[in-house]
């Protein structure tokens, strides 16, 4: 027996965690269920272009696996000499609306940056030859050195904070919320105060901590007006002109004369259909480069103008997806494009690139590429997991300063490098060149927690790691007992009756007992399980009867009787458009579908009626939810884009369309890292006493909310 869900793409876009993405809508009829293993061979199908077309349910569209992928690397397990206070007695009770979190992991604690030289994903960097300025993005501050450092020297001034310890966000003229870009002409200082949707200007160089800005160019979070500032990522000035990338709304704003009044409107707006989420700016006053994370709606790359734009929507001269000759399969943003006095262009991506003059076209290769990729070669790895996400370059008199956002440090050359294998001469924000303080301080990118009420396990797809706390920690910033590395991008996890499972990309890891002493997984399924090939695993769950795996690209949730320790076949599968994280309490299966429907959807199935259960669908009430949890008939949903967690006391109330009984965070409020505010909550786990809420990508906190 087969039933059908019919879907179509709807004509609107949402600002997602990585830029602009088309969001799927649906017209729900029934779920397609296929009993037993499929005898079809998945093959690549042409992409549907008709927005009202329906995928053929009898010939499901599948992606194609990467041919001959590399073997999985060996898992490494590191014992950490941790010493933390464990939980001794657990509270009872329930949650209250808007209550504060009481503990924080993956950081130093609430309102605590860790000190002047512990950055958290630094963004843009600038210099006027005397000062060095760094946007310390996730710490909501800008750091200023009054004398250009050539070693790991602490900064002299902090903007946005009263001291070098605090990191709370704010919206006053002396506060910041997630600043990404900085620029200076030696007189003015400009800051892209990204999540306050504004640009701040100091008319003279700040001389004291938390000095307020003199001028504000205030925008908003409404993308429809291309002439207003929204989610600005980069700023540039030469003292005469000012340029701002408006990531929300896909525009580049240009002031031909430097702004002197609050909210002064730009003179020129580039709002091109080819823009997606413009990020970086490079200019020498004559030429212009704009790096875009979603050019043409799906490509990373860079737009080049050979002459400075003089009118609205002036067309670019060429688009460079990668520096010519690069073998990357995806596009590459040139971060921090900067010019020397003699016309050289410097930028960082997968390597540090130097052109001796402005490129003539997209096929004009760099004259020098410095560095290596991963373990290949003997040079320094500027790319990989070091650059990206707002990294920048500052240049003065031969010296180069490179902020590596994901490497969490500044590296520098005292003179312009001349050799492909030349390594930086110094580092700021780390004890040496090869230390990433995000790793040594256990700041976890994209944490996903799971607990059995005794121990805590946190996986990360970006880090490729599993972090293990043998006991539940009861203090801020507690370091884990063990760290597993080289995992294949685990996106979700589950823990049921002592069995721990991680799933992501094309791999499933299974431990038959909680790994409390560094034990390696007992079973690893890579690329397939039985006849089921994996394409993009995004969800896993277990209960007393079934084991579930969600494959987002295959639009399937596969179901096995019990944990598939052996290479066994599923008993049936459920067709769900874009399934991601899963949760089961034995009575209900909850499927998160982040980009399906109006703002994302939650599907709730009655397990007793599987494989023929028709789901209740919660949609139109969230903004790109990334995770949901069902526990003892309570339903929790991470409303990621609205920076809130919804809690229903009973799942039946949710199924009846009733609003949540409790909201944690401030729904619809701008993301902030306070105790009672959330920044993109994405995953959660609950043991009856403690709710752990993990934040995604641009915050990385792991918060504990205790029942009262």
Secondary structure as GFF3:
##gff-version 3
##sequence-region A 1 708
A	DSSP	beta_strand	6	16	.	.	.	ID=ss1
A	DSSP	beta_strand	19	27	.	.	.	ID=ss2
A	DSSP	beta_strand	33	35	.	.	.	ID=ss3
A	DSSP	beta_strand	76	79	.	.	.	ID=ss4
A	DSSP	beta_strand	103	105	.	.	.	ID=ss5
A	DSSP	beta_strand	122	127	.	.	.	ID=ss6
A	DSSP	beta_strand	132	136	.	.	.	ID=ss7
A	DSSP	three_ten_helix	137	139	.	.	.	ID=ss8
A	DSSP	beta_strand	141	145	.	.	.	ID=ss9
A	DSSP	beta_strand	157	159	.	.	.	ID=ss10
A	DSSP	beta_strand	179	184	.	.	.	ID=ss11
A	DSSP	beta_strand	189	193	.	.	.	ID=ss12
A	DSSP	three_ten_helix	194	196	.	.	.	ID=ss13
A	DSSP	beta_strand	198	202	.	.	.	ID=ss14
A	DSSP	beta_strand	215	218	.	.	.	ID=ss15
A	DSSP	beta_strand	232	237	.	.	.	ID=ss16
A	DSSP	beta_strand	242	246	.	.	.	ID=ss17
A	DSSP	beta_strand	251	255	.	.	.	ID=ss18
A	DSSP	beta_strand	268	270	.	.	.	ID=ss19
A	DSSP	beta_strand	278	283	.	.	.	ID=ss20
A	DSSP	beta_strand	288	295	.	.	.	ID=ss21
A	DSSP	beta_strand	299	305	.	.	.	ID=ss22
A	DSSP	beta_strand	318	320	.	.	.	ID=ss23
A	DSSP	beta_strand	335	339	.	.	.	ID=ss24
A	DSSP	beta_strand	345	348	.	.	.	ID=ss25
A	DSSP	beta_strand	352	355	.	.	.	ID=ss26
A	DSSP	beta_strand	368	370	.	.	.	ID=ss27
A	DSSP	beta_strand	392	396	.	.	.	ID=ss28
A	DSSP	beta_strand	399	404	.	.	.	ID=ss29
A	DSSP	beta_strand	409	413	.	.	.	ID=ss30
A	DSSP	beta_strand	426	428	.	.	.	ID=ss31
A	DSSP	alpha_helix	437	440	.	.	.	ID=ss32
A	DSSP	beta_strand	447	451	.	.	.	ID=ss33
A	DSSP	beta_strand	456	460	.	.	.	ID=ss34
A	DSSP	beta_strand	465	469	.	.	.	ID=ss35
A	DSSP	beta_strand	482	485	.	.	.	ID=ss36
A	DSSP	beta_strand	492	496	.	.	.	ID=ss37
A	DSSP	beta_strand	499	504	.	.	.	ID=ss38
A	DSSP	beta_strand	507	511	.	.	.	ID=ss39
A	DSSP	beta_strand	523	526	.	.	.	ID=ss40
A	DSSP	beta_strand	528	529	.	.	.	ID=ss41
A	DSSP	beta_strand	532	533	.	.	.	ID=ss42
A	DSSP	beta_strand	537	542	.	.	.	ID=ss43
A	DSSP	beta_strand	546	551	.	.	.	ID=ss44
A	DSSP	beta_strand	556	561	.	.	.	ID=ss45
A	DSSP	beta_strand	572	575	.	.	.	ID=ss46
A	DSSP	beta_strand	582	584	.	.	.	ID=ss47
A	DSSP	beta_strand	588	593	.	.	.	ID=ss48
A	DSSP	beta_strand	601	606	.	.	.	ID=ss49
A	DSSP	three_ten_helix	607	609	.	.	.	ID=ss50
A	DSSP	beta_strand	616	619	.	.	.	ID=ss51
A	DSSP	beta_strand	627	631	.	.	.	ID=ss52
A	DSSP	beta_strand	634	639	.	.	.	ID=ss53
A	DSSP	three_ten_helix	640	642	.	.	.	ID=ss54
A	DSSP	beta_strand	644	648	.	.	.	ID=ss55
A	DSSP	alpha_helix	651	655	.	.	.	ID=ss56
A	DSSP	beta_strand	662	665	.	.	.	ID=ss57
A	DSSP	beta_strand	681	686	.	.	.	ID=ss58
A	DSSP	beta_strand	690	695	.	.	.	ID=ss59
A	DSSP	beta_strand	702	706	.	.	.	ID=ss60
###
